[in-house]
Amino acid sequence: MQRLVYLDNATTTALDCEVLEAMRPYFSEWYGSPTHEYGHAFGLKATEALEESREVIAESIGAEPGEIVFTSGGTESNNLAIKGLALANKDMQQLVTSKIEHTSVLNVVKSLEKTGRFRARYLTVDREGFVDLEQLENEINEETLLVSIQHANQEIGTIQDIKEVGRICEDMGVLFHVDAVQSFTKVPIDVKKLDIDLLSISAHKIHGPKGIGALYVREGVKLKPLMEGEHREFGLRPGTENIPGAVGFAKAIEIVNESQLEQMRRLREHLTEGFVEMPDSRLNGPRGDKRLCNNVNITFRFVEGESVLLHLDMRGIIVTTGSACFSKTLEPSHVILALGLKHEDAHGSVRFSLSKYNTFDEMDYAVENVKDVVEQLRIISPVGR
């Protein structure tokens, strides 16, 4: 049987067996729908599970349970935060974000621009992916409704100075949304201390189930729901709540521990060292504490990232790439381009993302095979060195 080394955990993670066990009763035993007034035992049991899960999630980010809205994941949370706020505040016309945000933020902002009622400002980033804080201060004005800056980047792992961004927004009286899907449980978050008004998180990046996420909405922040239906999730998200998903989300949070994070940091450094010693290779993003514990993104010059991905896949190593060929839009990674790198650098970028299940032996196996694949591809590369 071929060896399998899964290094695409920034896309999704394996469901932890403890999470599955916590969810199981709500599929087959207590499968009722929540009831929030009077109801039968099944509905009350579902309500109890939902609210206990909400409490766990709230506590993990320093929020109150009534500030947590369950969603289907990070994309819906980002949409509800930005569109919901825009619909509720049509007098404010400007949105500020960065050029390297997830597409579920960038595409929402662009769609609001197309309505003609909103203008957007896109902050530049430096060679390591950090936003320009001076530019941020200069872009905010009396018409600015929202600043939306991710906590950590999905491709290059850059951890933004959210505390300073939050301070600027607070001082200038502007609402602040953070996409924390990649950083949640990997980097400490306290929404009150960081002056965050809206925060998006998701379960399936932390060994929880797919199809469940949450949006923190600071008390007093007004949003319009994106869908119509029953008055659920504080009137912001109609439809039957995903009880097994909520329970699994909470359990995934409870079993995270610092030793797992430290192990991923060591694996990250080991993998990085193996790659950067290769000729014509470049680490995209910063080194050290300002990078996610599980992210390594390397540009291998003179090869296509898609070719690297496919050859590694045949060897049982699962990664992803910023190559245009691998994108349905045929556009290279907007994140790599925003760093000031060339199209060919984006074409040759490969992301390796780790989890608590990875080992040093797997890192050595990955480095050995990447070196062999890249060397072989460069021999036949039409670009040449």
C-alpha positions as CSV (number, residue, x, y, z in Angstrom):
1,M,0.0,0.0,0.0
2,Q,1.3,3.4,-1.0
3,R,2.4,5.7,1.8
4,L,0.1,8.8,2.4
5,V,1.4,12.1,3.8
6,Y,-1.4,14.6,4.1
7,L,0.0,18.2,4.0
8,D,-3.1,20.2,2.9
9,N,-4.5,20.9,6.4
10,A,-5.0,24.6,5.6
11,T,-7.7,23.4,3.2
12,T,-9.3,21.0,5.6
13,T,-8.4,18.6,8.4
14,A,-9.2,15.0,9.4
15,L,-12.1,14.7,11.8
16,D,-10.7,13.9,15.3
17,C,-12.2,10.6,16.6
18,E,-13.1,12.3,19.9
19,V,-15.1,14.9,17.9
20,L,-16.9,12.1,16.0
21,E,-17.8,10.4,19.2
22,A,-19.2,13.6,20.7
23,M,-21.3,14.2,17.6
24,R,-22.6,10.6,17.2
25,P,-25.6,10.8,19.6
26,Y,-27.0,13.8,17.9
27,F,-27.2,11.9,14.6
28,S,-29.0,8.8,15.8
29,E,-30.3,9.3,19.4
30,W,-31.1,12.9,20.1
31,Y,-31.8,14.1,16.6
32,G,-34.5,16.6,17.4
33,S,-34.6,20.2,16.2
34,P,-34.0,23.0,18.8
35,T,-37.0,24.6,20.5
36,H,-36.5,27.9,22.3
37,E,-39.8,28.2,24.2
38,Y,-42.0,25.1,24.9
39,G,-41.3,21.7,23.3
40,H,-40.7,18.0,23.7
41,A,-37.7,16.3,25.2
42,F,-36.0,15.9,21.8
43,G,-36.2,19.6,21.1
44,L,-35.0,20.6,24.6
45,K,-32.1,18.2,24.4
46,A,-31.0,19.8,21.1
47,T,-31.4,23.2,22.5
48,E,-29.2,22.3,25.5
49,A,-26.5,20.9,23.2
50,L,-26.6,24.0,21.0
51,E,-26.3,26.4,23.9
52,E,-23.6,24.5,25.6
53,S,-21.6,24.5,22.4
54,R,-22.2,28.2,22.0
55,E,-20.8,28.8,25.5
56,V,-17.6,26.9,24.7
57,I,-17.0,28.8,21.5
58,A,-17.7,32.1,23.2
59,E,-15.3,31.4,26.0
60,S,-12.5,30.5,23.6
61,I,-12.5,34.0,22.2
62,G,-13.5,36.0,25.3
63,A,-17.0,36.7,24.0
64,E,-20.5,36.2,25.5
65,P,-22.7,33.3,24.3
66,G,-25.3,35.8,23.0
67,E,-22.6,37.2,20.6
68,I,-22.0,33.9,18.8
69,V,-24.1,33.1,15.6
70,F,-23.7,29.7,14.1
71,T,-23.2,29.5,10.3
72,S,-22.2,26.9,7.8
73,G,-18.5,28.0,7.9
74,G,-16.0,30.7,7.3
75,T,-17.4,31.8,3.9
76,E,-20.9,32.3,5.2
77,S,-19.5,34.1,8.3
78,N,-17.5,36.5,6.1
79,N,-20.5,37.1,3.9
80,L,-22.9,37.7,6.8
81,A,-20.4,40.1,8.5
82,I,-19.7,42.3,5.5
83,K,-22.9,42.1,3.5
84,G,-25.0,42.1,6.7
85,L,-23.3,45.2,7.9
86,A,-23.5,47.0,4.6
87,L,-27.3,46.3,4.3
88,A,-27.8,47.6,7.7
89,N,-25.7,50.8,7.2
90,K,-26.4,52.1,3.7
91,D,-25.3,55.7,4.6
92,M,-21.7,54.6,5.2
93,Q,-20.0,54.1,1.8
94,Q,-16.4,53.0,2.2
95,L,-15.0,49.5,3.0
96,V,-11.3,48.9,3.7
97,T,-9.6,45.5,3.3
98,S,-6.2,44.1,2.1
99,K,-5.1,42.7,-1.2
100,I,-4.4,39.3,0.2
101,E,-7.7,38.5,1.9
102,H,-9.5,35.2,1.3
103,T,-11.8,35.3,-1.8
104,S,-14.9,35.1,0.5
105,V,-13.9,38.6,1.7
106,L,-12.5,40.1,-1.5
107,N,-15.4,38.9,-3.7
108,V,-18.0,40.2,-1.2
109,V,-16.3,43.6,-1.2
110,K,-16.2,43.6,-5.0
111,S,-19.8,42.7,-5.3
112,L,-20.8,45.6,-3.0
113,E,-18.7,47.9,-5.2
114,K,-20.6,46.8,-8.2
115,T,-23.9,48.1,-6.6
116,G,-22.5,51.6,-6.9
117,R,-23.3,52.4,-3.3
118,F,-19.9,51.4,-1.9
119,R,-16.3,52.2,-2.5
120,A,-13.4,50.0,-1.5
121,R,-9.8,50.6,-0.6
122,Y,-7.4,47.7,-0.8
123,L,-4.3,47.9,1.4
124,T,-1.0,46.9,0.0
125,V,1.3,44.4,1.9
126,D,5.1,44.2,2.1
127,R,7.2,41.3,0.9
128,E,6.2,39.2,3.8
129,G,2.5,39.9,3.6
130,F,2.1,42.4,6.4
131,V,-0.5,45.2,5.8
132,D,0.7,48.8,5.7
133,L,-0.7,50.3,9.0
134,E,0.1,53.9,7.9
135,Q,-1.8,53.4,4.8
136,L,-4.7,52.0,6.8
137,E,-4.8,55.2,8.9
138,N,-4.7,57.3,5.8
139,E,-7.5,55.4,4.1
140,I,-10.0,55.6,7.0
141,N,-12.4,58.6,6.8
142,E,-15.8,59.8,7.9
143,E,-17.5,57.5,5.3
144,T,-15.7,54.3,6.3
145,L,-18.1,51.7,7.5
146,L,-15.8,48.7,8.0
147,V,-12.2,47.5,8.0
148,S,-11.8,43.8,7.3
149,I,-8.4,42.3,7.8
150,Q,-7.6,38.6,8.2
151,H,-5.8,37.4,11.3
152,A,-3.6,35.0,9.4
153,N,-3.2,34.4,5.7
154,Q,-4.5,31.2,4.1
155,E,-1.6,30.8,1.7
156,I,1.6,32.2,3.3
157,G,0.7,32.0,7.0
158,T,1.4,35.7,7.8
159,I,-0.1,36.7,11.2
160,Q,-1.2,40.3,11.1
161,D,-0.8,42.8,14.0
162,I,-4.5,42.6,14.7
163,K,-4.1,44.3,18.1
164,E,-2.7,47.4,16.3
165,V,-5.3,47.3,13.6
166,G,-8.0,47.1,16.2
167,R,-6.6,50.0,18.1
168,I,-6.6,52.1,15.0
169,C,-10.2,51.2,14.2
170,E,-11.3,51.9,17.7
171,D,-9.5,55.3,17.8
172,M,-11.0,56.3,14.5
173,G,-14.6,55.0,15.3
174,V,-14.7,52.4,12.6
175,L,-16.0,48.8,12.9
176,F,-13.5,46.0,12.6
177,H,-14.0,42.5,11.1
178,V,-11.4,39.8,11.3
179,D,-11.4,36.6,9.3
180,A,-9.8,34.2,11.8
181,V,-10.6,30.9,10.1
182,Q,-6.9,30.0,9.7
183,S,-5.6,31.3,13.0
184,F,-8.4,30.2,15.4
185,T,-7.0,28.0,18.2
186,K,-3.5,28.4,16.8
187,V,-3.1,32.0,17.9
188,P,-4.7,33.4,21.1
189,I,-7.8,35.6,20.4
190,D,-9.6,37.8,22.8
191,V,-12.2,39.9,20.9
192,K,-12.5,42.4,23.7
193,K,-8.8,43.1,24.2
194,L,-8.2,43.2,20.4
195,D,-11.2,45.6,19.8
196,I,-12.8,43.2,17.3
197,D,-16.4,43.8,16.4
198,L,-17.0,40.9,14.1
199,L,-15.0,37.6,13.9
200,S,-15.3,34.6,11.5
201,I,-14.2,31.1,12.5
202,S,-14.8,27.6,11.2
203,A,-14.6,24.0,12.6
204,H,-13.1,22.0,9.7
205,K,-9.7,23.7,9.9
206,I,-9.2,22.4,13.5
207,H,-10.2,18.7,13.1
208,G,-13.9,19.5,13.5
209,P,-16.7,18.7,11.1
210,K,-17.3,20.5,7.8
211,G,-20.5,22.6,7.4
212,I,-20.3,24.5,10.7
213,G,-18.8,27.8,11.6
214,A,-19.6,30.8,13.7
215,L,-19.6,34.6,13.5
216,Y,-18.9,36.7,16.6
217,V,-21.1,39.8,16.5
218,R,-20.2,42.3,19.3
219,E,-23.3,43.3,21.2
220,G,-24.7,46.5,19.7
221,V,-23.5,45.8,16.1
222,K,-26.4,45.7,13.8
223,L,-26.5,43.3,10.8
224,K,-29.2,42.4,8.3
225,P,-29.8,38.7,7.7
226,L,-28.9,37.4,4.2
227,M,-31.8,35.0,4.2
228,E,-35.4,35.1,5.3
229,G,-37.1,32.5,7.4
230,E,-37.7,31.5,11.0
231,H,-36.3,33.7,13.8
232,R,-33.2,31.6,14.7
233,E,-29.7,32.5,15.7
234,F,-30.8,35.9,17.1
235,G,-32.7,36.6,13.9
236,L,-29.5,36.6,11.8
237,R,-29.5,33.0,10.4
238,P,-32.8,31.2,9.7
239,G,-33.0,27.5,9.2
240,T,-32.6,24.5,11.4
241,E,-29.3,24.6,13.4
242,N,-26.7,22.0,12.8
243,I,-26.7,20.4,16.2
244,P,-24.1,17.6,15.5
245,G,-21.9,20.2,13.9
246,A,-22.1,22.6,16.8
247,V,-21.3,19.9,19.3
248,G,-18.4,18.7,17.1
249,F,-17.1,22.3,16.8
250,A,-17.1,22.8,20.6
251,K,-15.3,19.4,21.1
252,A,-12.6,20.3,18.6
253,I,-11.9,23.5,20.5
254,E,-11.8,21.7,23.9
255,I,-9.1,19.2,22.8
256,V,-6.6,21.7,21.3
257,N,-3.5,22.0,23.5
258,E,-0.3,23.9,23.5
259,S,1.9,20.8,23.0
260,Q,0.2,20.1,19.7
261,L,0.9,23.7,18.5
262,E,4.5,23.5,19.6
263,Q,4.9,20.2,17.8
264,M,3.6,21.8,14.6
265,R,6.1,24.7,15.0
266,R,9.0,22.2,15.2
267,L,7.7,20.4,12.2
268,R,7.2,23.6,10.3
269,E,10.8,24.7,10.9
270,H,12.2,21.2,10.0
271,L,10.3,21.3,6.8
272,T,11.3,24.8,6.0
273,E,15.0,24.2,6.5
274,G,14.8,21.2,4.2
275,F,13.3,23.3,1.4
276,V,15.2,26.6,1.7
277,E,18.6,24.9,1.3
278,M,17.4,23.8,-2.2
279,P,18.8,26.0,-5.0
280,D,16.3,28.6,-6.5
281,S,13.7,28.2,-3.8
282,R,12.1,30.9,-1.7
283,L,10.0,30.9,1.4
284,N,6.9,33.1,1.0
285,G,5.9,34.9,4.1
286,P,7.8,35.5,7.4
287,R,9.8,33.2,9.7
288,G,9.2,32.6,13.3
289,D,6.3,33.7,15.6
290,K,4.7,35.9,13.0
291,R,3.9,32.9,10.9
292,L,1.2,30.2,11.5
293,C,2.6,27.2,13.3
294,N,1.4,24.9,10.5
295,N,2.2,26.8,7.3
296,V,5.1,26.5,4.8
297,N,4.8,28.1,1.4
298,I,7.7,27.7,-1.0
299,T,8.3,29.0,-4.5
300,F,10.4,26.6,-6.6
301,R,11.6,28.6,-9.6
302,F,11.6,27.2,-13.1
303,V,8.8,24.7,-12.4
304,E,5.1,24.7,-12.4
305,G,3.4,24.3,-9.0
306,E,0.8,22.1,-10.6
307,S,3.4,19.7,-11.9
308,V,5.0,19.5,-8.5
309,L,1.6,18.8,-6.9
310,L,0.7,16.0,-9.4
311,H,4.0,14.3,-9.1
312,L,3.9,14.4,-5.3
313,D,0.3,13.1,-5.4
314,M,1.6,10.1,-7.3
315,R,4.0,9.5,-4.4
316,G,1.2,9.9,-1.8
317,I,2.1,13.4,-0.7
318,I,-0.9,15.8,-0.7
319,V,-0.2,19.5,-1.0
320,T,-1.7,22.5,-2.9
321,T,-0.4,25.2,-5.2
322,G,-0.8,28.8,-6.2
323,S,-0.3,27.9,-9.9
324,A,-2.7,29.4,-12.4
325,C,-3.2,26.0,-14.0
326,F,-4.6,24.7,-10.7
327,S,-7.1,27.5,-10.4
328,K,-10.5,27.3,-12.0
329,T,-10.2,31.0,-12.9
330,L,-6.8,30.4,-14.5
331,E,-5.4,33.2,-12.4
332,P,-2.2,32.8,-10.4
333,S,-2.3,33.3,-6.6
334,H,-3.4,36.9,-5.8
335,V,-1.5,36.5,-2.5
336,I,1.9,35.8,-4.1
337,L,1.4,38.6,-6.7
338,A,0.5,41.0,-3.9
339,L,3.9,40.3,-2.3
340,G,5.5,42.0,-5.4
341,L,6.6,38.7,-6.9
342,K,6.3,37.7,-10.5
343,H,3.8,35.5,-12.2
344,E,6.3,32.8,-12.6
345,D,6.9,32.9,-8.8
346,A,3.1,32.4,-8.3
347,H,3.2,29.5,-10.8
348,G,5.9,27.8,-8.9
349,S,4.5,28.2,-5.4
350,V,3.5,25.2,-3.3
351,R,1.8,25.2,0.1
352,F,2.5,22.6,2.7
353,S,0.2,22.8,5.7
354,L,0.6,20.6,8.8
355,S,-1.6,19.2,11.5
356,K,-1.2,17.5,14.9
357,Y,-1.1,14.1,13.2
358,N,2.1,14.8,11.1
359,T,5.5,13.5,12.1
360,F,9.2,14.3,11.6
361,D,9.5,11.1,9.5
362,E,6.8,12.5,7.2
363,M,8.7,15.8,6.9
364,D,11.8,14.0,5.8
365,Y,9.9,11.9,3.3
366,A,8.3,15.1,1.9
367,V,11.7,16.9,1.6
368,E,13.3,13.9,0.0
369,N,10.6,13.6,-2.6
370,V,10.2,17.3,-3.3
371,K,13.9,17.6,-4.0
372,D,13.7,14.7,-6.4
373,V,10.5,15.9,-8.2
374,V,11.7,19.5,-8.5
375,E,15.1,18.4,-9.9
376,Q,13.5,16.1,-12.5
377,L,11.0,18.8,-13.5
378,R,13.8,21.4,-13.9
379,I,15.7,19.1,-16.3
380,I,12.7,19.2,-18.7
381,S,11.5,22.7,-17.9
382,P,11.0,24.9,-21.0
383,V,11.8,28.0,-18.9
384,G,15.3,27.0,-18.0
385,R,17.6,28.5,-15.4
